[in-house]
Amino acid sequence: MPAEPVLADDDLKKCLLRELERRFGLSYIFIFHDLAAVSCLADRIAVMYLGKIVEVLPTGDLLSGACHPYTRGLLAAVPEPDPRQRYSRQVTVKGEPPNPADPPPGCRFHPRCPEARQICREN
């Protein structure tokens, strides 16, 4: 479910969803672009690039335990309210995104990834 239009800035709905999840053992899949908003709803977060999951991690590990370069780049792209800190964590992704109709083999982020290895190009 694209959750941002439904749940944006609505703490009551978020609390209700958490209560329903707890009471009835429900699971949800949300599509979010706002990592701060999803962190209060999710136990685990899956990060996708060009339609493929590149990393799954517990929500509590998102800020300090992200391993995939794309996940770290997403986190670095979150606006920093303190102007003194604004450019200290800036990450630039080089190159153009691959064509989604003809994605590269292996990890779809590897053509733009500064840490790509041979295994990334194959698997």
Secondary structure as UniProt FT lines:
FT   HELIX           4..7
FT   TURN            8..9
FT   HELIX           11..24
FT   HELIX           35..39
FT   TURN            40..41
FT   STRAND          44..49
FT   TURN            50..51
FT   STRAND          52..58
FT   HELIX           59..61
FT   HELIX           62..65
FT   HELIX           69..76
FT   TURN            83..89
FT   TURN            100..101
FT   TURN            108..109
FT   HELIX           110..112
FT   TURN            114..115
FT   HELIX           118..122
//
